[in-house]
């Protein structure tokens, strides 16, 4: 066994204290309640359009609203007004994170093009392939994700 030279002991103790103090042993920060890139929810897609137009449609910067820690964009003033009136009705489930991931107790970003409305609720998935897997056991996956949400936010985002 190699012994530490007595002259190096203070430096090693200082390094250990610095690592502990600066957070290398602390818990990672929790995941944000809404999946947003640069503060923009669902990559700028209009959440109301999924319901009213049955399609993913990009919103415009002129129709923007801050809600639940993110900026939401809308294609029309009417869609913006509908969202302001009832945001929980139109916002994607699980903060817009991938529904499959949440059903597996972690968060992962979703593709706004991989969407589905089930029981009046908007669900997004990582991509269309993941969405197809998620849909094979749709009700069970939704039930698991509902049970995991929002506790999953304390779990570090999988990368």
C-alpha positions as CSV (number, residue, x, y, z in Angstrom):
1,X,0.0,0.0,0.0
2,X,1.3,3.4,-1.0
3,X,1.4,6.0,1.8
4,X,0.6,9.7,1.2
5,X,3.5,12.0,1.9
6,X,2.7,14.1,4.9
7,X,3.3,17.3,2.9
8,X,0.5,16.4,0.5
9,X,-2.1,15.6,3.1
10,X,-3.4,19.2,3.4
11,X,-3.8,19.5,-0.4
12,X,-5.7,16.2,-0.6
13,X,-8.0,17.3,2.2
14,X,-8.6,20.6,0.5
15,X,-9.4,18.8,-2.8
16,X,-11.9,16.5,-1.1
17,X,-13.6,19.5,0.7
18,X,-13.9,21.4,-2.6
19,X,-15.5,18.4,-4.4
20,X,-18.0,18.1,-1.6
21,X,-18.7,21.8,-1.4
22,X,-19.1,22.4,-5.1
23,X,-21.8,19.8,-5.5
24,X,-20.2,16.8,-7.0
25,X,-21.9,14.7,-4.2
26,X,-25.3,16.6,-4.3
27,X,-28.4,15.4,-6.0
28,X,-28.9,16.6,-9.6
29,X,-31.5,19.3,-10.2
30,X,-35.0,18.1,-10.9
31,X,-36.3,18.0,-14.4
32,X,-38.5,21.0,-15.5
33,X,-42.3,20.5,-15.4
34,X,-42.6,21.3,-19.1
35,X,-40.3,20.0,-21.7
36,X,-39.0,23.2,-23.4
37,X,-36.1,24.0,-25.6
38,X,-34.8,27.5,-24.9
39,X,-38.0,28.0,-22.9
40,X,-40.3,27.2,-25.8
41,X,-42.9,24.4,-25.2
42,X,-43.4,21.6,-27.7
43,X,-40.9,23.2,-30.1
44,X,-43.2,26.1,-30.9
45,X,-46.1,23.9,-32.1
46,X,-49.7,25.1,-31.3
47,X,-51.2,22.7,-28.7
48,X,-54.8,23.8,-29.6
49,X,-54.4,22.9,-33.3
50,X,-54.0,19.2,-32.4
51,X,-57.6,19.3,-31.2
52,X,-59.2,21.8,-33.6
53,X,-57.3,20.9,-36.9
54,X,-56.2,17.3,-36.1
55,X,-52.7,18.1,-37.0
56,X,-49.4,19.4,-35.7
57,X,-49.1,23.1,-36.7
58,X,-46.4,25.6,-35.8
59,X,-47.4,28.6,-33.8
60,X,-46.3,32.1,-34.4
61,X,-44.2,34.4,-32.2
62,X,-46.9,37.0,-32.3
63,X,-49.3,34.6,-30.6
64,X,-47.3,33.6,-27.5
65,X,-48.3,33.0,-23.9
66,X,-46.3,32.1,-20.8
67,X,-47.7,29.3,-18.8
68,X,-46.2,26.7,-16.4
69,X,-42.7,27.9,-16.8
70,X,-42.6,27.8,-20.6
71,X,-43.6,29.9,-23.6
72,X,-46.4,28.5,-25.7
73,X,-47.0,29.5,-29.3
74,X,-50.3,29.5,-31.3
75,X,-51.2,29.7,-35.0
76,X,-54.1,32.0,-34.4
77,X,-55.4,34.5,-31.9
78,X,-58.4,32.2,-31.4
79,X,-56.2,29.3,-30.4
80,X,-54.3,31.5,-28.0
81,X,-57.5,32.6,-26.4
82,X,-58.7,29.0,-26.1
83,X,-55.5,28.0,-24.4
84,X,-55.6,31.0,-22.0
85,X,-59.1,30.0,-21.0
86,X,-58.3,26.3,-20.4
87,X,-54.6,25.5,-20.6
88,X,-54.9,22.1,-18.9
89,X,-57.4,21.0,-21.6
90,X,-54.9,21.6,-24.4
91,X,-51.4,21.2,-23.0
92,X,-49.8,17.8,-23.7
93,X,-49.8,15.3,-20.9
94,X,-46.7,14.9,-18.8
95,X,-45.5,18.4,-19.6
96,X,-44.9,17.4,-23.2
97,X,-42.3,14.8,-22.4
98,X,-42.4,11.4,-24.2
99,X,-45.4,9.5,-22.9
100,X,-43.5,6.1,-23.4
101,X,-40.6,7.4,-21.3
102,X,-42.9,8.6,-18.5
103,X,-44.6,5.2,-18.5
104,X,-41.1,3.8,-17.9
105,X,-40.5,6.3,-15.1
106,X,-38.1,8.7,-16.8
107,X,-38.4,11.8,-19.0
108,X,-37.2,12.3,-22.5
109,X,-38.0,15.0,-25.1
110,X,-40.8,14.4,-27.6
111,X,-41.3,15.0,-31.3
112,X,-44.4,17.3,-31.8
113,X,-45.1,15.2,-35.0
114,X,-45.5,12.0,-32.9
115,X,-48.8,12.8,-31.3
116,X,-52.1,11.2,-30.4
117,X,-55.3,12.3,-28.7
118,X,-56.7,9.7,-26.4
119,X,-59.8,10.4,-24.2
120,X,-59.5,14.1,-24.9
121,X,-55.9,14.2,-23.8
122,X,-52.9,15.0,-26.0
123,X,-49.9,12.7,-25.8
124,X,-46.5,13.1,-27.4
125,X,-43.8,10.6,-28.0
126,X,-40.1,10.6,-28.8
127,X,-40.8,9.6,-32.4
128,X,-43.3,7.7,-34.4
129,X,-41.6,4.3,-33.9
130,X,-41.7,4.8,-30.1
131,X,-45.3,5.9,-30.4
132,X,-46.1,2.7,-32.2
133,X,-44.6,0.7,-29.4
134,X,-46.4,2.8,-26.8
135,X,-49.7,2.3,-28.6
136,X,-49.4,-1.5,-28.4
137,X,-50.4,-1.4,-24.8
138,X,-52.0,2.0,-24.8
139,X,-54.2,1.9,-21.7
140,X,-51.6,0.2,-19.6
141,X,-48.9,2.6,-20.7
142,X,-51.2,5.6,-19.9
143,X,-52.0,4.2,-16.5
144,X,-48.3,3.7,-15.7
145,X,-47.4,7.2,-16.9
146,X,-50.3,8.7,-14.9
147,X,-49.0,6.9,-11.8
148,X,-45.5,8.1,-12.4
149,X,-46.4,11.7,-13.1
150,X,-45.3,14.1,-11.6
151,X,-43.0,12.1,-9.4
152,X,-40.9,11.2,-12.4
153,X,-39.7,14.9,-12.5
154,X,-37.4,14.1,-9.6
155,X,-35.8,11.4,-11.7
156,X,-32.8,12.7,-13.7
157,X,-33.6,13.0,-17.4
158,X,-32.3,9.9,-19.2
159,X,-29.6,10.6,-21.8
